[in-house]
């Protein structure tokens, strides 16, 4: 085997080992669906997160997330489809590198006031508010379609 061929094979093996190491690190800290109260390299579907922090253990992602199930009254970084919120505030909980929004989650029900009607809902009244964040000057009394 030529010297160049051996060098090429060695580089391929090193690249595959590095790829496996990065993939193995991410997979080891990935949260299972429905996980609550765990730090994870990703946020599974139907989950939200309440904080993020810098890490070197998530492969190419610089952050890991404090994953939790959505709940009414929870201050969270993501508003899931089918949910709404009653307040918004800015802070560094959701992204340690910048100021971002977090939301006080609400499972919608008839007659409650929320910052917007989620898909499948409408509203019967609206009123001015300062609770919903920049660009959302009203809150809405919800009604299921």
Residue pairs with C-beta under 8 A, 6 or more apart in sequence:
22 59
22 60
23 59
25 57
25 58
25 59
26 41
26 58
26 59
26 61
29 39
29 40
29 41
29 57
29 58
29 64
30 40
30 41
30 42
31 38
31 40
31 41
31 42
31 43
31 44
31 47
31 67
32 44
33 44
33 45
33 46
33 47
34 44
34 46
34 47
34 69
35 44
35 47
35 67
36 47
36 67
36 68
36 69
37 66
37 67
37 68
38 66
38 67
39 53
39 64
39 65
39 66
39 67
40 64
40 65
40 67
41 55
41 57
41 58
41 59
41 61
41 64
41 65
42 61
42 65
43 49
43 65
43 67
43 78
44 67
46 69
46 70
46 80
47 67
47 68
47 69
47 70
48 67
48 68
48 69
48 70
48 74
48 76
48 77
48 78
48 79
48 80
48 105
49 65
49 66
49 67
49 68
49 76
49 77
49 78
49 94
50 66
50 68
50 74
50 75
50 76
50 77
50 93
50 102
51 65
51 66
51 77
51 93
51 94
52 63
52 64
52 65
52 66
52 77
52 93
52 94
52 95
52 96
53 63
53 64
53 66
53 96
54 62
54 63
54 96
55 61
55 62
55 63
55 64
57 64
58 64
63 95
63 96
65 77
68 74
68 76
70 76
70 80
70 83
70 105
70 107
71 105
71 107
72 105
72 106
72 107
73 104
73 105
73 106
74 104
74 105
75 89
75 93
75 102
75 103
75 104
75 105
76 102
76 103
76 105
77 93
77 94
77 100
77 102
77 103
78 103
79 85
79 103
79 105
81 118
81 119
82 108
82 118
82 119
82 120
83 105
83 106
83 107
83 108
83 118
84 105
84 106
84 108
84 114
84 115
84 116
84 117
84 118
84 121
84 142
85 103
85 104
85 105
85 106
85 114
85 115
85 116
85 132
86 104
86 106
86 113
86 114
86 115
86 131
86 139
87 103
87 104
87 115
87 131
87 132
88 101
88 102
88 103
88 104
88 115
88 131
88 132
88 133
88 136
89 101
89 102
89 133
90 99
90 100
90 101
90 102
90 133
91 99
91 100
91 102
92 98
92 99
92 100
93 102
94 100
94 101
94 102
101 133
103 115
106 112
106 114
108 114
108 117
108 118
108 121
108 142
108 144
109 142
109 144
110 142
110 143
110 144
111 141
111 142
111 143
112 141
112 142
113 127
113 139
113 140
113 141
113 142
114 139
114 140
114 142
115 129
115 131
115 132
115 133
115 136
115 139
115 140
116 132
116 136
116 140
117 123
117 140
117 142
120 144
120 145
121 142
121 143
121 144
121 145
122 142
122 143
122 145
123 140
123 141
123 142
123 143
124 141
124 142
124 143
125 140
125 141
126 138
126 139
126 140
126 141
127 138
127 139
128 137
128 138
129 136
129 137
129 138
129 139
130 137
131 139
132 138
132 139
